[in-house]
C-alpha cells in the first residue's frame, strides 16, 4: 500500500511538472495558428523543452475573452493586430516589455516597434490586386488614384470588415492626414460606382477573384500570394503613395505566471531563421533587419528587406488612432458606402 501511495504521488508530481512546463499562446486559428506552431513554437520548444498550447479565435472575440478572464488569464502570450494590440495595452491586458530580455529585438525594424507592450511578429500590406487578363485596356495601378478610373465601374471589391485601407488611401490622395479623414469623404463617395462587392474574409475574396466577378480588389498581400499558389493569375501593385502596412504583433499577457518563458518565446519569434521561415511560408515581411531571404522572395511586391523599402513603399496608419477610430470608420462606411 505504501509503495502504491508513493507511486501515485510520483505520477502526480510528474503530471504537475509537465503541466507547469507548458506555454499557452492566444492566436488566430487556421493557417496562422499553424504558422506560429511550425516556426516560432518549434524553435521555442527546441530551445527550452517546453511545449506550446494554443487557444484560438477571432481578433475581437479574443480581446473580449481576455477582458472577461483578466483576473485569471488563459494565455501567456497573445498575438493580435497592431492596432487592436493598443486596446489590449490601454485596457491593462499586456505587460510592459523589458526589451533587454529579448536580445533578438535589437534588430527589430522601427515599423514593428508598436508600443511599450507589443511588437511585430511579421508584416504584410493591403494593396491593389488584380487579374491582368481582365483589366480594361490602358488601366494600370501606379497610384491609388487609378482605382477611381471610370473604366473600372462595377469591378472592384473591398473588405467590409476594415475600411481603414481605402480611407487612408483616399485621405492621402486628398493631401490630408488620415486623422482628418472626413475631409476625404467626397473622394470616398466618388468610388462607389466602381465598387461591385464587399468581401467578408479571405476565402470570400478568393472566390470573387476566381469567378472574375471582381477582377480588382484591395487585398491582403498574403492572401494574394496564396491565391497565386492555387494557380490563379493575380498580380499585386504597390502604388506610388505606398501600400497600407499591416503588422501582426505579440505581447505578454498581463498576469501570466510564466513571464520568463514568455520572453523566451518572443525572442524565438524574432530569430532571423524563424523570420525567414515565416516569410517563405506566408510571403510576408520579416520584422528584423538581419534576415537573408532568397532573391526571388525578397523581390516580391509587399516584402520589405531594406530601410528604403520600409520607408518608401508603405502607407502607415497610426495604430493607436486606428484602434480608437475603427468603429467610427465602420459605421460611416456602412451608412455611406454600402447602403443601397
C-alpha positions in Angstrom: 0.0 0.0 0.0 2.9 2.4 0.9 4.6 1.6 -2.5 1.3 2.3 -4.3 0.9 5.6 -2.5 4.4 6.7 -3.3 3.9 5.7 -7.0 0.7 7.8 -7.1 2.5 10.8 -5.6 5.3 10.5 -8.1 2.9 10.3 -11.0 1.1 13.3 -9.7 4.3 15.3 -9.3 5.3 14.4 -12.9 1.9 15.4 -14.2 2.1 18.7 -12.3 5.6 19.3 -13.6 4.5 18.6 -17.2 1.6 21.0 -16.8 3.8 23.7 -15.4 6.1 23.4 -18.4 3.5 24.4 -21.0 3.2 27.9 -22.5 -0.2 28.9 -23.7 -0.5 31.1 -26.8 -3.6 33.0 -27.9 -3.8 33.4 -31.7 -6.0 33.2 -34.7 -6.9 29.7 -35.8 -6.3 28.0 -39.2 -3.2 28.8 -41.2 -1.9 31.4 -38.8 -2.1 29.0 -35.8 -0.2 26.5 -37.9 2.3 29.1 -38.9 3.1 30.0 -35.3 3.2 26.4 -34.3 5.6 25.3 -37.1 8.0 28.2 -36.8 8.1 30.1 -33.6 6.7 27.4 -31.2 9.0 24.8 -32.8 12.1 27.0 -32.2 10.9 27.8 -28.6 10.4 24.1 -27.8 13.7 23.2 -29.3 15.5 25.8 -27.1 13.5 25.2 -23.8 11.9 21.8 -24.0 8.6 23.5 -23.1 5.5 22.6 -25.2 3.2 25.2 -26.6 -0.6 25.0 -26.4 -3.0 27.3 -28.3 -6.3 28.9 -27.7 -7.7 30.4 -30.9 -10.4 32.7 -32.0 -11.2 35.9 -33.9 -9.4 39.1 -33.1 -12.2 40.9 -31.2 -13.6 37.7 -29.7 -10.2 37.0 -28.1 -9.9 40.6 -26.8 -13.4 40.3 -25.2 -12.4 37.0 -23.6 -9.1 38.4 -22.4 -11.1 41.1 -20.5 -13.5 38.5 -19.1 -10.6 36.4 -17.8 -8.4 39.3 -16.8 -8.1 38.1 -13.2 -7.2 34.6 -14.3 -5.6 34.9 -17.7 -6.0 32.0 -20.1 -2.8 32.6 -22.1 0.8 33.7 -21.6 1.5 35.2 -25.0 -1.1 36.9 -27.3 -1.0 37.5 -31.0 -3.2 40.3 -32.4 -3.1 43.1 -35.0 -1.0 46.1 -34.3 -4.0 48.4 -33.7 -6.0 46.0 -31.6 -2.9 45.5 -29.5 -3.3 49.1 -28.4 -6.7 48.2 -27.0 -5.0 45.3 -25.0 -2.4 47.7 -23.7 -4.9 50.5 -22.8 -7.2 48.0 -21.1 -4.3 46.7 -19.0 -4.2 43.3 -20.7 -0.5 43.4 -21.7 2.7 43.5 -19.6 5.1 46.3 -20.4 8.0 44.8 -22.2 11.6 44.8 -21.0 13.3 44.8 -24.3 16.7 43.9 -22.8 15.1 40.4 -22.2 14.5 40.0 -25.9 18.0 40.0 -27.4 16.8 39.4 -31.0 14.7 42.6 -30.7 18.0 44.6 -31.2 17.4 44.2 -34.9 13.7 45.0 -34.9 12.7 47.5 -37.6 11.2 50.7 -36.4 7.8 50.0 -38.0 7.5 46.9 -35.8 8.1 48.8 -32.5 4.4 49.3 -32.0 4.1 50.2 -28.3 5.9 49.6 -25.0 3.8 46.4 -24.7 3.6 44.8 -28.1 5.9 44.3 -31.0 5.7 43.0 -34.5 6.0 39.3 -35.4 5.6 39.7 -39.2 4.3 42.3 -41.6 2.2 42.5 -44.8 0.3 45.0 -46.8 -3.2 45.7 -48.1 -2.8 46.9 -51.7 -4.3 46.6 -55.1 -4.6 43.1 -56.5 -5.9 42.4 -60.0 -6.4 39.8 -62.7 -4.3 41.2 -65.6 -6.2 39.5 -68.3 -9.5 41.1 -67.2 -8.3 44.7 -66.9 -9.6 47.3 -69.4 -7.0 48.3 -71.9 -4.7 51.0 -70.7 -5.6 50.7 -66.9 -2.6 50.5 -64.6 -2.1 50.9 -60.9 0.7 53.3 -60.5 -1.3 55.2 -57.9 -4.3 54.6 -55.6 -6.0 57.2 -57.8 -6.2 54.6 -60.6 -9.0 52.8 -58.6 -11.2 55.7 -59.4 -10.8 55.2 -63.2 -14.3 55.2 -64.8 -13.2 52.1 -66.8 -13.3 50.1 -63.5 -17.1 50.7 -63.0 -18.5 47.7 -61.1 -15.2 45.8 -61.0 -13.7 46.4 -57.5 -14.1 44.5 -54.2 -13.1 45.9 -50.8 -13.0 44.3 -47.4 -16.2 45.0 -45.4 -14.6 44.2 -42.0 -12.0 47.0 -42.1 -12.4 50.1 -44.3 -9.2 51.7 -43.0 -7.1 50.9 -46.0 -9.3 52.7 -48.6 -9.9 55.5 -46.1 -6.2 56.0 -45.7 -5.6 55.9 -49.4 -8.4 58.5 -50.1 -7.0 60.8 -47.4 -3.5 60.6 -48.9 -4.9 61.4 -52.3 -6.7 64.4 -50.9 -3.5 65.6 -49.3 -4.8 65.3 -45.7 -3.6 63.0 -42.9 -5.8 60.1 -42.0 -6.6 61.9 -38.8 -8.5 64.3 -41.0 -10.2 61.6 -43.0 -13.6 63.4 -43.0 -12.0 65.8 -45.4 -11.7 62.9 -47.9 -15.3 61.6 -47.7 -16.3 63.1 -51.0 -13.4 61.2 -52.5 -14.6 58.0 -51.0 -18.1 58.6 -52.2 -16.8 59.1 -55.7 -15.5 55.5 -55.6 -19.0 54.0 -55.1 -19.7 53.4 -58.9 -16.6 51.2 -59.1 -17.5 49.0 -56.1 -19.0 45.7 -57.1 -18.8 43.8 -53.8 -17.5 43.8 -50.3 -15.8 40.6 -49.1 -16.1 39.3 -45.6 -12.9 37.2 -45.3 -10.0 35.9 -47.3 -12.0 32.9 -48.6 -14.7 35.2 -49.9 -12.0 37.4 -51.5 -10.6 34.4 -53.3 -14.0 33.3 -54.5 -14.7 36.8 -56.0 -11.4 36.7 -57.8 -11.6 33.1 -59.1 -15.0 33.7 -60.7 -13.9 37.0 -62.2 -16.8 38.9 -60.5 -14.3 41.4 -59.0 -11.1 41.3 -61.0 -9.7 44.2 -58.9 -9.5 44.2 -55.2 -8.0 45.9 -52.2 -6.4 42.7 -50.9 -4.2 41.3 -48.2 -0.8 40.5 -49.9 -0.5 37.2 -48.1 -3.9 36.1 -49.4 -3.0 37.2 -52.9 0.2 35.0 -52.8 -1.9 32.1 -51.5 -4.3 32.5 -54.4 -1.3 32.6 -56.8 -0.1 29.3 -55.3 -3.5 27.8 -56.2 -3.0 28.7 -59.9 -4.9 31.9 -60.3 -3.1 34.7 -62.2 -3.4 37.5 -59.7 -0.8 40.3 -59.5 -0.1 42.9 -56.9 0.7 46.6 -57.4 2.5 48.9 -54.9 1.1 52.4 -55.6 3.4 55.4 -55.6 1.8 56.5 -52.4 2.7 53.2 -50.8 0.7 50.1 -49.8 -1.1 50.1 -46.5 1.2 48.5 -43.9 -0.1 45.8 -41.6 1.8 44.3 -38.7 0.7 41.3 -36.7 2.1 41.6 -33.2 2.7 39.7 -30.0 2.6 40.7 -26.4 2.9 39.1 -23.0 -0.5 38.6 -21.3 -0.8 40.6 -18.1 -0.9 38.3 -15.1 0.9 35.4 -16.7 2.9 33.3 -14.2 5.4 32.3 -17.0 7.0 35.6 -17.7 10.5 34.2 -18.3 9.2 31.6 -20.8 7.1 34.3 -22.5 10.1 36.4 -23.1 12.0 33.4 -24.5 9.0 32.8 -26.8 9.1 36.4 -28.1 12.8 36.1 -28.6 12.4 32.9 -30.6 9.9 34.7 -32.8 12.5 37.3 -33.8 15.2 34.7 -34.5 16.4 35.5 -38.1 16.0 31.9 -39.2 12.4 31.8 -37.9 11.7 35.1 -39.5 12.9 33.7 -42.8 10.7 30.7 -42.4 7.7 32.9 -41.8 8.5 35.0 -44.9 8.8 31.8 -47.0 5.5 30.3 -45.8 3.3 33.4 -45.8 5.1 35.7 -48.2 5.2 38.5 -45.6 8.0 40.8 -44.5 10.4 39.9 -41.7 10.4 42.4 -38.9 14.1 42.1 -38.1 16.8 43.6 -40.3 19.3 40.7 -40.1 17.3 38.2 -42.2 18.6 36.9 -45.5 15.9 36.0 -48.0 16.3 34.3 -51.4 16.4 36.9 -54.1 13.2 35.8 -55.7 11.3 36.1 -52.4 12.8 39.4 -51.4 11.8 40.8 -54.8 8.0 40.1 -54.3 5.8 43.2 -54.0 4.9 43.9 -50.4 8.0 42.2 -48.9 10.4 44.7 -47.4 14.0 44.0 -46.6 15.7 47.4 -46.6 15.1 50.6 -44.7 14.3 52.3 -48.0 11.6 49.9 -48.9 10.0 50.1 -45.4 10.1 53.9 -45.7 9.1 54.5 -49.3 6.7 51.7 -50.1 4.4 51.7 -47.1 1.5 53.9 -46.1 1.2 53.8 -42.3 -1.9 54.4 -40.3 -1.1 55.4 -36.7 -2.1 52.3 -34.8 -3.4 53.9 -31.6 -5.6 56.3 -33.7 -6.8 53.4 -35.8 -7.8 51.5 -32.8 -9.8 54.4 -31.4 -11.4 55.2 -34.8 -12.1 51.9 -36.4 -15.7 51.7 -35.0 -16.5 55.1 -36.4 -15.0 54.2 -39.8 -17.0 51.0 -40.0 -20.2 52.9 -39.1 -19.6 55.6 -41.7 -18.6 53.1 -44.3 -21.8 51.0 -43.7 -24.0 54.0 -43.8 -22.4 55.7 -46.8 -20.6 53.2 -49.0 -22.6 50.0 -48.6 -26.1 51.2 -48.0 -28.4 50.9 -51.0 
